Amino acid sequence: MGIIRSGFSFIAGTVFGVYVAQNYNVPNVRKITNTGLLIANHIEETYRKPKKRDGDD
């Protein structure tokens, strides 16, 4: 009984997701994620402490 119930939930979720994607303006999550990662990488490189050199004691 559990596999039928979980299979139904998966199929119903898939059908609902396809309907929403076709009928509404859903943003591209991959593009948003990549933009956020680029901004985070830029901020990290800008504010990172300089590395210690071997001769600087």
PDB file of N, CA, C and O in Angstrom:
ATOM      1  N   MET A   1       0.821  -1.197   0.000  1.00  0.00           N
ATOM      2  CA  MET A   1       0.000   0.000   0.000  1.00  0.00           C
ATOM      3  C   MET A   1       0.864   1.259   0.000  1.00  0.00           C
ATOM      4  O   MET A   1       0.476   2.277  -0.575  1.00  0.00           O
ATOM      5  N   GLY A   2       2.035   1.197   0.643  1.00  0.00           N
ATOM      6  CA  GLY A   2       2.899   2.370   0.733  1.00  0.00           C
ATOM      7  C   GLY A   2       3.476   2.783  -0.605  1.00  0.00           C
ATOM      8  O   GLY A   2       3.616   3.974  -0.883  1.00  0.00           O
ATOM      9  N   ILE A   3       3.813   1.800  -1.441  1.00  0.00           N
ATOM     10  CA  ILE A   3       4.410   2.139  -2.739  1.00  0.00           C
ATOM     11  C   ILE A   3       3.373   2.768  -3.669  1.00  0.00           C
ATOM     12  O   ILE A   3       3.710   3.626  -4.486  1.00  0.00           O
ATOM     13  N   ILE A   4       2.128   2.348  -3.549  1.00  0.00           N
ATOM     14  CA  ILE A   4       1.077   2.950  -4.373  1.00  0.00           C
ATOM     15  C   ILE A   4       0.824   4.382  -3.927  1.00  0.00           C
ATOM     16  O   ILE A   4       0.660   5.275  -4.759  1.00  0.00           O
ATOM     17  N   ARG A   5       0.794   4.603  -2.626  1.00  0.00           N
ATOM     18  CA  ARG A   5       0.543   5.940  -2.094  1.00  0.00           C
ATOM     19  C   ARG A   5       1.693   6.887  -2.451  1.00  0.00           C
ATOM     20  O   ARG A   5       1.446   8.023  -2.855  1.00  0.00           O
ATOM     21  N   SER A   6       2.932   6.443  -2.310  1.00  0.00           N
ATOM     22  CA  SER A   6       4.059   7.308  -2.643  1.00  0.00           C
ATOM     23  C   SER A   6       4.168   7.509  -4.155  1.00  0.00           C
ATOM     24  O   SER A   6       4.562   8.586  -4.603  1.00  0.00           O
ATOM     25  N   GLY A   7       3.831   6.506  -4.934  1.00  0.00           N
ATOM     26  CA  GLY A   7       3.834   6.649  -6.394  1.00  0.00           C
ATOM     27  C   GLY A   7       2.785   7.646  -6.853  1.00  0.00           C
ATOM     28  O   GLY A   7       3.030   8.434  -7.766  1.00  0.00           O
ATOM     29  N   PHE A   8       1.611   7.614  -6.221  1.00  0.00           N
ATOM     30  CA  PHE A   8       0.566   8.570  -6.560  1.00  0.00           C
ATOM     31  C   PHE A   8       1.011   9.988  -6.228  1.00  0.00           C
ATOM     32  O   PHE A   8       0.779  10.908  -7.013  1.00  0.00           O
ATOM     33  N   SER A   9       1.642  10.173  -5.081  1.00  0.00           N
ATOM     34  CA  SER A   9       2.123  11.501  -4.688  1.00  0.00           C
ATOM     35  C   SER A   9       3.158  12.013  -5.688  1.00  0.00           C
ATOM     36  O   SER A   9       3.128  13.185  -6.064  1.00  0.00           O
ATOM     37  N   PHE A  10       4.063  11.154  -6.115  1.00  0.00           N
ATOM     38  CA  PHE A  10       5.088  11.546  -7.073  1.00  0.00           C
ATOM     39  C   PHE A  10       4.462  11.949  -8.412  1.00  0.00           C
ATOM     40  O   PHE A  10       4.827  12.978  -8.980  1.00  0.00           O
ATOM     41  N   ILE A  11       3.538  11.158  -8.909  1.00  0.00           N
ATOM     42  CA  ILE A  11       2.896  11.440 -10.198  1.00  0.00           C
ATOM     43  C   ILE A  11       2.056  12.713 -10.108  1.00  0.00           C
ATOM     44  O   ILE A  11       2.085  13.539 -11.020  1.00  0.00           O
ATOM     45  N   ALA A  12       1.307  12.876  -9.011  1.00  0.00           N
ATOM     46  CA  ALA A  12       0.490  14.077  -8.848  1.00  0.00           C
ATOM     47  C   ALA A  12       1.379  15.318  -8.769  1.00  0.00           C
ATOM     48  O   ALA A  12       1.033  16.349  -9.346  1.00  0.00           O
ATOM     49  N   GLY A  13       2.506  15.247  -8.074  1.00  0.00           N
ATOM     50  CA  GLY A  13       3.430  16.367  -7.993  1.00  0.00           C
ATOM     51  C   GLY A  13       4.048  16.704  -9.334  1.00  0.00           C
ATOM     52  O   GLY A  13       4.224  17.877  -9.663  1.00  0.00           O
ATOM     53  N   THR A  14       4.377  15.691 -10.107  1.00  0.00           N
ATOM     54  CA  THR A  14       4.952  15.903 -11.431  1.00  0.00           C
ATOM     55  C   THR A  14       3.952  16.581 -12.362  1.00  0.00           C
ATOM     56  O   THR A  14       4.298  17.519 -13.081  1.00  0.00           O
ATOM     57  N   VAL A  15       2.713  16.101 -12.345  1.00  0.00           N
ATOM     58  CA  VAL A  15       1.667  16.687 -13.196  1.00  0.00           C
ATOM     59  C   VAL A  15       1.408  18.140 -12.790  1.00  0.00           C
ATOM     60  O   VAL A  15       1.271  19.012 -13.648  1.00  0.00           O
ATOM     61  N   PHE A  16       1.343  18.393 -11.496  1.00  0.00           N
ATOM     62  CA  PHE A  16       1.137  19.763 -11.021  1.00  0.00           C
ATOM     63  C   PHE A  16       2.300  20.665 -11.421  1.00  0.00           C
ATOM     64  O   PHE A  16       2.081  21.807 -11.826  1.00  0.00           O
ATOM     65  N   GLY A  17       3.535  20.172 -11.312  1.00  0.00           N
ATOM     66  CA  GLY A  17       4.705  20.950 -11.696  1.00  0.00           C
ATOM     67  C   GLY A  17       4.725  21.281 -13.180  1.00  0.00           C
ATOM     68  O   GLY A  17       5.087  22.393 -13.563  1.00  0.00           O
ATOM     69  N   VAL A  18       4.340  20.330 -14.012  1.00  0.00           N
ATOM     70  CA  VAL A  18       4.284  20.572 -15.459  1.00  0.00           C
ATOM     71  C   VAL A  18       3.223  21.617 -15.768  1.00  0.00           C
ATOM     72  O   VAL A  18       3.442  22.505 -16.591  1.00  0.00           O
ATOM     73  N   TYR A  19       2.071  21.512 -15.108  1.00  0.00           N
ATOM     74  CA  TYR A  19       0.991  22.483 -15.319  1.00  0.00           C
ATOM     75  C   TYR A  19       1.448  23.892 -14.940  1.00  0.00           C
ATOM     76  O   TYR A  19       1.234  24.838 -15.697  1.00  0.00           O
ATOM     77  N   VAL A  20       2.068  24.032 -13.784  1.00  0.00           N
ATOM     78  CA  VAL A  20       2.523  25.349 -13.326  1.00  0.00           C
ATOM     79  C   VAL A  20       3.595  25.902 -14.262  1.00  0.00           C
ATOM     80  O   VAL A  20       3.574  27.088 -14.592  1.00  0.00           O
ATOM     81  N   ALA A  21       4.526  25.060 -14.692  1.00  0.00           N
ATOM     82  CA  ALA A  21       5.606  25.514 -15.565  1.00  0.00           C
ATOM     83  C   ALA A  21       5.076  25.985 -16.927  1.00  0.00           C
ATOM     84  O   ALA A  21       5.635  26.902 -17.529  1.00  0.00           O
ATOM     85  N   GLN A  22       4.014  25.365 -17.402  1.00  0.00           N
ATOM     86  CA  GLN A  22       3.484  25.728 -18.706  1.00  0.00           C
ATOM     87  C   GLN A  22       2.576  26.955 -18.653  1.00  0.00           C
ATOM     88  O   GLN A  22       2.491  27.697 -19.632  1.00  0.00           O
ATOM     89  N   ASN A  23       1.906  27.177 -17.542  1.00  0.00           N
ATOM     90  CA  ASN A  23       0.882  28.217 -17.495  1.00  0.00           C
ATOM     91  C   ASN A  23       1.284  29.467 -16.712  1.00  0.00           C
ATOM     92  O   ASN A  23       0.566  30.466 -16.755  1.00  0.00           O
ATOM     93  N   TYR A  24       2.400  29.438 -16.005  1.00  0.00           N
ATOM     94  CA  TYR A  24       2.816  30.591 -15.223  1.00  0.00           C
ATOM     95  C   TYR A  24       4.267  30.921 -15.537  1.00  0.00           C
ATOM     96  O   TYR A  24       5.019  30.079 -16.026  1.00  0.00           O
ATOM     97  N   ASN A  25       4.647  32.162 -15.246  1.00  0.00           N
ATOM     98  CA  ASN A  25       6.007  32.612 -15.509  1.00  0.00           C
ATOM     99  C   ASN A  25       6.885  32.215 -14.326  1.00  0.00           C
ATOM    100  O   ASN A  25       7.019  32.974 -13.365  1.00  0.00           O
ATOM    101  N   VAL A  26       7.476  31.038 -14.395  1.00  0.00           N
ATOM    102  CA  VAL A  26       8.310  30.504 -13.324  1.00  0.00           C
ATOM    103  C   VAL A  26       9.762  30.880 -13.618  1.00  0.00           C
ATOM    104  O   VAL A  26      10.244  30.632 -14.723  1.00  0.00           O
ATOM    105  N   PRO A  27      10.472  31.476 -12.649  1.00  0.00           N
ATOM    106  CA  PRO A  27      11.866  31.869 -12.904  1.00  0.00           C
ATOM    107  C   PRO A  27      12.775  30.652 -13.053  1.00  0.00           C
ATOM    108  O   PRO A  27      12.488  29.573 -12.533  1.00  0.00           O
ATOM    109  N   ASN A  28      13.859  30.849 -13.763  1.00  0.00           N
ATOM    110  CA  ASN A  28      14.841  29.795 -13.968  1.00  0.00           C
ATOM    111  C   ASN A  28      15.734  29.714 -12.723  1.00  0.00           C
ATOM    112  O   ASN A  28      16.566  30.591 -12.494  1.00  0.00           O
ATOM    113  N   VAL A  29      15.558  28.668 -11.932  1.00  0.00           N
ATOM    114  CA  VAL A  29      16.258  28.537 -10.661  1.00  0.00           C
ATOM    115  C   VAL A  29      17.759  28.365 -10.881  1.00  0.00           C
ATOM    116  O   VAL A  29      18.554  28.888 -10.100  1.00  0.00           O
ATOM    117  N   ARG A  30      18.150  27.662 -11.899  1.00  0.00           N
ATOM    118  CA  ARG A  30      19.575  27.454 -12.165  1.00  0.00           C
ATOM    119  C   ARG A  30      20.275  28.782 -12.458  1.00  0.00           C
ATOM    120  O   ARG A  30      21.393  29.007 -11.994  1.00  0.00           O
ATOM    121  N   LYS A  31      19.632  29.654 -13.219  1.00  0.00           N
ATOM    122  CA  LYS A  31      20.218  30.950 -13.539  1.00  0.00           C
ATOM    123  C   LYS A  31      20.350  31.808 -12.283  1.00  0.00           C
ATOM    124  O   LYS A  31      21.374  32.462 -12.087  1.00  0.00           O
ATOM    125  N   ILE A  32      19.326  31.811 -11.435  1.00  0.00           N
ATOM    126  CA  ILE A  32      19.366  32.579 -10.187  1.00  0.00           C
ATOM    127  C   ILE A  32      20.478  32.049  -9.276  1.00  0.00           C
ATOM    128  O   ILE A  32      21.202  32.831  -8.661  1.00  0.00           O
ATOM    129  N   THR A  33      20.611  30.731  -9.192  1.00  0.00           N
ATOM    130  CA  THR A  33      21.642  30.124  -8.345  1.00  0.00           C
ATOM    131  C   THR A  33      23.039  30.482  -8.847  1.00  0.00           C
ATOM    132  O   THR A  33      23.913  30.835  -8.056  1.00  0.00           O
ATOM    133  N   ASN A  34      23.247  30.393 -10.144  1.00  0.00           N
ATOM    134  CA  ASN A  34      24.566  30.730 -10.705  1.00  0.00           C
ATOM    135  C   ASN A  34      24.912  32.200 -10.469  1.00  0.00           C
ATOM    136  O   ASN A  34      26.060  32.526 -10.168  1.00  0.00           O
ATOM    137  N   THR A  35      23.923  33.087 -10.605  1.00  0.00           N
ATOM    138  CA  THR A  35      24.159  34.504 -10.349  1.00  0.00           C
ATOM    139  C   THR A  35      24.541  34.727  -8.891  1.00  0.00           C
ATOM    140  O   THR A  35      25.467  35.485  -8.600  1.00  0.00           O
ATOM    141  N   GLY A  36      23.835  34.073  -7.977  1.00  0.00           N
ATOM    142  CA  GLY A  36      24.152  34.199  -6.550  1.00  0.00           C
ATOM    143  C   GLY A  36      25.542  33.684  -6.227  1.00  0.00           C
ATOM    144  O   GLY A  36      26.257  34.294  -5.433  1.00  0.00           O
ATOM    145  N   LEU A  37      25.934  32.573  -6.828  1.00  0.00           N
ATOM    146  CA  LEU A  37      27.270  32.030  -6.595  1.00  0.00           C
ATOM    147  C   LEU A  37      28.361  32.953  -7.132  1.00  0.00           C
ATOM    148  O   LEU A  37      29.410  33.104  -6.506  1.00  0.00           O
ATOM    149  N   LEU A  38      28.122  33.564  -8.276  1.00  0.00           N
ATOM    150  CA  LEU A  38      29.101  34.506  -8.824  1.00  0.00           C
ATOM    151  C   LEU A  38      29.261  35.720  -7.912  1.00  0.00           C
ATOM    152  O   LEU A  38      30.379  36.180  -7.681  1.00  0.00           O
ATOM    153  N   ILE A  39      28.153  36.238  -7.396  1.00  0.00           N
ATOM    154  CA  ILE A  39      28.228  37.387  -6.494  1.00  0.00           C
ATOM    155  C   ILE A  39      28.955  37.011  -5.211  1.00  0.00           C
ATOM    156  O   ILE A  39      29.796  37.771  -4.730  1.00  0.00           O
ATOM    157  N   ALA A  40      28.635  35.831  -4.645  1.00  0.00           N
ATOM    158  CA  ALA A  40      29.299  35.379  -3.424  1.00  0.00           C
ATOM    159  C   ALA A  40      30.792  35.184  -3.649  1.00  0.00           C
ATOM    160  O   ALA A  40      31.595  35.528  -2.782  1.00  0.00           O
ATOM    161  N   ASN A  41      31.171  34.644  -4.784  1.00  0.00           N
ATOM    162  CA  ASN A  41      32.583  34.442  -5.104  1.00  0.00           C
ATOM    163  C   ASN A  41      33.302  35.788  -5.229  1.00  0.00           C
ATOM    164  O   ASN A  41      34.430  35.937  -4.759  1.00  0.00           O
ATOM    165  N   HIS A  42      32.654  36.755  -5.856  1.00  0.00           N
ATOM    166  CA  HIS A  42      33.257  38.085  -5.997  1.00  0.00           C
ATOM    167  C   HIS A  42      33.446  38.743  -4.632  1.00  0.00           C
ATOM    168  O   HIS A  42      34.490  39.342  -4.375  1.00  0.00           O
ATOM    169  N   ILE A  43      32.455  38.639  -3.765  1.00  0.00           N
ATOM    170  CA  ILE A  43      32.556  39.228  -2.424  1.00  0.00           C
ATOM    171  C   ILE A  43      33.664  38.545  -1.621  1.00  0.00           C
ATOM    172  O   ILE A  43      34.422  39.207  -0.913  1.00  0.00           O
ATOM    173  N   GLU A  44      33.753  37.224  -1.735  1.00  0.00           N
ATOM    174  CA  GLU A  44      34.794  36.500  -1.009  1.00  0.00           C
ATOM    175  C   GLU A  44      36.181  36.930  -1.464  1.00  0.00           C
ATOM    176  O   GLU A  44      37.055  37.162  -0.629  1.00  0.00           O
ATOM    177  N   GLU A  45      36.397  37.039  -2.756  1.00  0.00           N
ATOM    178  CA  GLU A  45      37.705  37.442  -3.263  1.00  0.00           C
ATOM    179  C   GLU A  45      38.033  38.883  -2.903  1.00  0.00           C
ATOM    180  O   GLU A  45      39.201  39.213  -2.696  1.00  0.00           O
ATOM    181  N   THR A  46      37.029  39.744  -2.824  1.00  0.00           N
ATOM    182  CA  THR A  46      37.260  41.146  -2.505  1.00  0.00           C
ATOM    183  C   THR A  46      37.663  41.329  -1.042  1.00  0.00           C
ATOM    184  O   THR A  46      38.563  42.115  -0.747  1.00  0.00           O
ATOM    185  N   TYR A  47      37.016  40.623  -0.132  1.00  0.00           N
ATOM    186  CA  TYR A  47      37.227  40.846   1.298  1.00  0.00           C
ATOM    187  C   TYR A  47      38.074  39.780   1.982  1.00  0.00           C
ATOM    188  O   TYR A  47      38.137  39.752   3.211  1.00  0.00           O
ATOM    189  N   ARG A  48      38.715  38.918   1.234  1.00  0.00           N
ATOM    190  CA  ARG A  48      39.564  37.877   1.811  1.00  0.00           C
ATOM    191  C   ARG A  48      40.842  38.483   2.373  1.00  0.00           C
ATOM    192  O   ARG A  48      41.411  39.408   1.792  1.00  0.00           O
ATOM    193  N   LYS A  49      41.285  37.956   3.503  1.00  0.00           N
ATOM    194  CA  LYS A  49      42.540  38.416   4.081  1.00  0.00           C
ATOM    195  C   LYS A  49      43.687  37.983   3.173  1.00  0.00           C
ATOM    196  O   LYS A  49      43.634  36.908   2.575  1.00  0.00           O
ATOM    197  N   PRO A  50      44.727  38.817   3.067  1.00  0.00           N
ATOM    198  CA  PRO A  50      45.867  38.401   2.246  1.00  0.00           C
ATOM    199  C   PRO A  50      46.586  37.209   2.887  1.00  0.00           C
ATOM    200  O   PRO A  50      46.624  37.067   4.109  1.00  0.00           O
ATOM    201  N   LYS A  51      47.147  36.369   2.034  1.00  0.00           N
ATOM    202  CA  LYS A  51      47.862  35.189   2.526  1.00  0.00           C
ATOM    203  C   LYS A  51      49.192  35.615   3.148  1.00  0.00           C
ATOM    204  O   LYS A  51      49.831  36.568   2.702  1.00  0.00           O
ATOM    205  N   LYS A  52      49.592  34.883   4.194  1.00  0.00           N
ATOM    206  CA  LYS A  52      50.889  35.150   4.834  1.00  0.00           C
ATOM    207  C   LYS A  52      51.988  34.618   3.936  1.00  0.00           C
ATOM    208  O   LYS A  52      51.851  33.555   3.331  1.00  0.00           O
ATOM    209  N   ARG A  53      53.060  35.351   3.854  1.00  0.00           N
ATOM    210  CA  ARG A  53      54.215  34.888   3.096  1.00  0.00           C
ATOM    211  C   ARG A  53      55.209  34.265   4.064  1.00  0.00           C
ATOM    212  O   ARG A  53      55.202  34.585   5.253  1.00  0.00           O
ATOM    213  N   ASP A  54      56.062  33.378   3.567  1.00  0.00           N
ATOM    214  CA  ASP A  54      57.038  32.693   4.416  1.00  0.00           C
ATOM    215  C   ASP A  54      58.058  33.665   5.020  1.00  0.00           C
ATOM    216  O   ASP A  54      58.478  33.466   6.160  1.00  0.00           O
ATOM    217  N   GLY A  55      58.463  34.697   4.299  1.00  0.00           N
ATOM    218  CA  GLY A  55      59.475  35.633   4.775  1.00  0.00           C
ATOM    219  C   GLY A  55      58.924  36.720   5.690  1.00  0.00           C
ATOM    220  O   GLY A  55      59.703  37.419   6.337  1.00  0.00           O
ATOM    221  N   ASP A  56      57.616  36.882   5.763  1.00  0.00           N
ATOM    222  CA  ASP A  56      57.009  37.935   6.593  1.00  0.00           C
ATOM    223  C   ASP A  56      56.719  37.402   7.981  1.00  0.00           C
ATOM    224  O   ASP A  56      55.676  36.787   8.201  1.00  0.00           O
ATOM    225  N   ASP A  57      57.633  37.628   8.927  1.00  0.00           N
ATOM    226  CA  ASP A  57      57.387  37.186  10.305  1.00  0.00           C
ATOM    227  C   ASP A  57      57.242  38.345  11.221  1.00  0.00           C
ATOM    228  O   ASP A  57      57.031  38.162  12.420  1.00  0.00           O
TER     229      ASP A  57
END
